[in-house]
């Protein structure tokens, strides 16, 4: 009986968690690039920046989103 009474809370909570998880999947792939971007902007030097790493990370994130 207590579980039936909490139904009004569990359904919106489940939807909220689902939306947060979906947002994390979409925007979470960008977060690792932020410190590197800030460092390159601050030093005006892109030495050591590998485009191959970016390619691998982008492909991995795209595959993760498609799998999800």
N, C-alpha and C positions, 0 to 999 in steps of 0.2 A: 504494500500500500504506500509506503514511503517513496518507492521508486516512481510510482505513478504520479505522486504529488510533485516530484522534481522534474517531470517531463518538460514543463514550460521553461525550465532553466537549461536542461541538457541539450535540447535541440539548437537553440541559438548559440550556446557555447561551442557545440560541435561545428556549426557553420563558421563561427569566428576563428576557431583553430584551423579549419580548412582553408579559409581565406589567407590567414597569416602564413601558413605553410606554402601556399601557392605563391604568395608574394616573395617569400624567402627563396623559393626555387628560381623565380624569375630574376630578382635583383641580387641574389647572393653571388651570382657569377661575376658581378662587377666589383664587388667589395675588395677582393684581393689586389685589384689594379690601382686603387686609390693611393696607397702609400708610394707606389712606384711612380705614378704620375706626378704626385707632389714633389718627390725627390728630383725628378727630371726637370720640372718647372723651376724649382729652387736653384739647382746648380746649373741649369741651361746646358747640361751635358748628358747625352744619351749613351755614353760608353757602357758596355756591359748589357745593354738592352737587347734581348734576343726576340726576333719576330717569330722564330720557331716555337718558342715557349708560348707565345700568345696564340699561335695557331692551334697548338695542342690543347690549351685550356679552352679556347672557344669551341673546338670540336667536342671536347669532353662535356662541356656545359650544354651544348645543343643536343647531344645524345642523351644526356640526363633528363632534359626537359621532354624530349620525344618519348623516352622510356616512361616517364611519369605520366 
